[in-house]
Amino acid sequence: MDPDGTLCLAPGCMARIQDPDAECLCDSLTARYGRLVQKLRDVQERQQYANTWWHALRAAVAAHPDGRAILADTQHRAGR
C-alpha cells in the first residue's frame, strides 16, 4: 500500500498482477528458481566432466598405433 492507502503492486508477483487480492507466490517462485539454478549447475558440471573425458579419450585414440583405423571404424559405425 502506498502512504495514501492506494494499492501498489510490486513488479514480479505474477499472481497479484492478474488478481491484486491473490496470494503472493514470490516465495515459491524464488524456491523454484533456486532449484533450477542448482539443476543448471549440475548439468554444467556433468557437461564439463564429459568434455574432459572426451578430450582424454580422443587423445588416447590419437596416440594409439591403430588410431586412424579406430577413428575410421567409429565414423563408419556412426554413419558418417
C-alpha positions as CSV (number, residue, x, y, z in Angstrom):
1,M,0.0,0.0,0.0
2,D,1.2,3.5,-0.8
3,P,1.2,6.0,2.1
4,D,-2.1,7.4,0.8
5,G,-3.7,4.0,1.1
6,T,-3.6,3.1,-2.6
7,L,-2.8,-0.4,-3.6
8,C,0.5,-0.6,-5.3
9,L,1.8,-3.8,-6.9
10,A,5.5,-4.6,-6.9
11,P,6.7,-5.9,-10.3
12,G,7.4,-9.6,-10.5
13,C,4.5,-11.1,-8.5
14,M,2.7,-12.7,-11.4
15,A,-0.2,-13.9,-9.2
16,R,-1.0,-10.4,-8.0
17,I,-0.6,-8.8,-11.4
18,Q,-3.7,-10.7,-12.5
19,D,-5.6,-10.5,-9.2
20,P,-4.5,-7.9,-6.6
21,D,-6.2,-10.0,-3.8
22,A,-4.5,-13.3,-4.8
23,E,-1.9,-14.9,-2.6
24,C,1.7,-13.8,-3.4
25,L,3.7,-16.6,-5.0
26,C,7.0,-14.9,-4.9
27,D,8.5,-17.2,-2.2
28,S,7.5,-20.3,-4.2
29,L,8.8,-18.8,-7.4
30,T,12.1,-18.0,-5.7
31,A,12.4,-21.5,-4.4
32,R,11.7,-22.9,-7.9
33,Y,14.3,-20.5,-9.4
34,G,16.8,-21.7,-6.8
35,R,16.2,-25.4,-7.7
36,L,16.5,-24.6,-11.4
37,V,19.8,-22.7,-10.9
38,Q,21.1,-25.7,-9.0
39,K,19.9,-28.1,-11.7
40,L,21.7,-25.9,-14.3
41,R,24.9,-26.1,-12.3
42,D,24.7,-29.8,-12.0
43,V,24.2,-30.1,-15.8
44,Q,27.1,-27.8,-16.4
45,E,29.3,-29.9,-14.1
46,R,28.3,-33.1,-15.9
47,Q,29.0,-31.5,-19.3
48,Q,32.4,-30.3,-18.1
49,Y,33.3,-33.8,-17.0
50,A,32.0,-35.2,-20.3
51,N,34.1,-32.7,-22.2
52,T,37.2,-33.6,-20.2
53,W,36.6,-37.3,-20.7
54,W,36.0,-36.9,-24.4
55,H,39.3,-34.9,-24.9
56,A,41.2,-37.5,-22.9
57,L,39.6,-40.4,-24.9
58,R,40.3,-38.6,-28.2
59,A,44.0,-38.1,-27.2
60,A,44.3,-41.7,-26.2
61,V,42.9,-42.9,-29.5
62,A,45.2,-40.5,-31.4
63,A,48.2,-41.8,-29.6
64,H,47.3,-45.4,-30.2
65,P,49.1,-47.1,-33.1
66,D,45.8,-48.1,-34.7
67,G,44.3,-44.6,-34.0
68,R,43.4,-43.9,-37.6
69,A,41.7,-47.3,-38.0
70,I,39.8,-46.8,-34.8
71,L,38.5,-43.4,-35.9
72,A,37.5,-44.6,-39.3
73,D,35.6,-47.5,-37.8
74,T,33.9,-45.1,-35.3
75,Q,32.9,-42.8,-38.2
76,H,31.5,-45.8,-40.1
77,R,29.5,-47.0,-37.1
78,A,28.2,-43.5,-36.5
79,G,27.0,-43.4,-40.1
80,R,29.3,-40.5,-41.1
